[in-house]
Structure formats: C-alpha cells, structure tokens
Amino acid sequence: MTKKIKASELPVFDVAEYLDDEKAIAEYLAVVLEENDEALLLAALNDVARARGMTEVSKASGVTREALYKALSPGAHPRFDTIQRVVSAFGVRLTAVPA
C-alpha cells in the first residue's frame, strides 16, 4: 500500500533558492515575460530580489529598500525606470524578440 503524504508535510518550495546566477535569473524572467502577466512579473522580480538580497539590490539599483519592497509588492504599478534599474541590478537586461 502506498503511504499517503499530507500537503502540510511537504517542504515549502521557494524559487529564490534556485536563482543563484545571472543565467538562471535571465531564463526565469524570460519564461515569466512570455506569460504577459504584470502580477506574475512583479512576483518574479520579487523572487529574484529576495534571491539576490533586497539590501544588495537596493544598493546596486539606487532604489531604497522601502521603495523596492513597495514597487515589487502585489498590486504595485512601478515605473518602467524602476523596473529597468532593478533588472540591471540583477545583472541581466530585458530584450525584445519577434513574436
């Protein structure tokens, strides 16, 4: 007989634990961008910022920690220049490709 596992006993998955280099970050963001979902993109940017460390991203982007948390929170509508500075702090860039 197969042992049943309760969902509450499963380990919590946090994608931030796997975003350990620029290649992984770029691939993750590329997949998220294909979904054309603003909320998903903000969540992904938050994941990457947590992986890199909010303080480090704040310093590298020139965006205060408080503003960074606010800009990447659910329901936020950050300005494009904020997103651009944050993505640059991740060591990647957003690019366009033919649809």
C-alpha positions in Angstrom: 0.0 0.0 0.0 1.2 3.5 -0.8 1.8 5.8 2.1 -0.2 9.0 1.9 1.6 12.3 2.4 -0.2 15.3 3.8 0.3 18.5 1.9 1.3 20.2 5.2 4.2 17.8 5.5 5.7 18.7 2.1 8.7 21.1 2.1 7.9 24.6 1.0 9.2 25.4 -2.5 10.9 28.8 -2.9 12.2 29.5 -6.4 14.5 32.2 -4.9 16.7 29.3 -3.7 17.5 28.3 -7.3 18.2 31.8 -8.7 21.9 31.7 -8.0 23.4 33.2 -11.1 22.6 35.6 -14.0 21.8 32.7 -16.4 19.1 31.2 -14.1 17.7 34.7 -13.5 17.5 35.5 -17.2 15.9 32.2 -18.0 13.3 32.6 -15.2 12.4 36.1 -16.2 12.2 35.2 -19.9 9.7 32.5 -19.1 7.7 34.8 -16.9 7.7 37.6 -19.6 6.2 35.2 -22.1 3.0 35.0 -19.9 2.3 38.7 -20.4 1.1 38.9 -16.8 2.0 42.1 -14.9 1.3 40.5 -11.5 3.4 37.4 -12.3 6.3 39.7 -13.5 6.2 41.6 -10.2 6.2 38.4 -8.3 9.1 37.1 -10.3 11.1 40.3 -9.8 10.4 40.0 -6.1 11.7 36.4 -6.2 14.9 37.5 -7.8 15.3 40.4 -5.5 15.0 38.1 -2.5 17.5 35.6 -4.1 20.0 38.5 -4.5 19.2 40.1 -1.2 17.0 43.2 -1.0 19.7 45.3 0.5 22.2 44.4 -2.3 19.6 45.1 -5.0 18.7 48.3 -3.3 22.3 49.5 -3.3 23.0 48.3 -6.8 19.8 49.9 -8.3 19.8 53.1 -6.3 16.3 52.4 -5.1 15.8 52.5 -1.3 14.8 49.2 0.3 11.5 50.6 1.3 10.7 51.7 -2.2 11.9 48.4 -3.5 9.6 46.4 -1.3 6.7 48.8 -2.3 7.5 48.6 -6.0 7.6 44.8 -6.0 4.6 44.2 -3.8 1.4 42.6 -5.2 -0.8 45.2 -6.8 2.0 47.7 -7.3 2.5 49.6 -10.5 6.2 50.6 -10.6 7.5 53.0 -13.2 9.5 51.5 -16.0 12.7 53.2 -15.0 12.4 51.5 -11.6 12.0 48.1 -13.2 14.9 48.8 -15.5 17.2 49.8 -12.6 16.2 46.7 -10.6 16.7 44.3 -13.5 20.1 45.9 -14.2 21.0 45.3 -10.6 20.2 41.6 -11.1 22.9 41.5 -13.8 20.5 40.9 -16.7 18.6 43.0 -19.2 15.2 42.9 -20.8 15.2 42.3 -24.5 12.7 42.1 -27.3 12.4 39.3 -29.8 10.0 38.9 -32.7 6.6 37.3 -31.7 
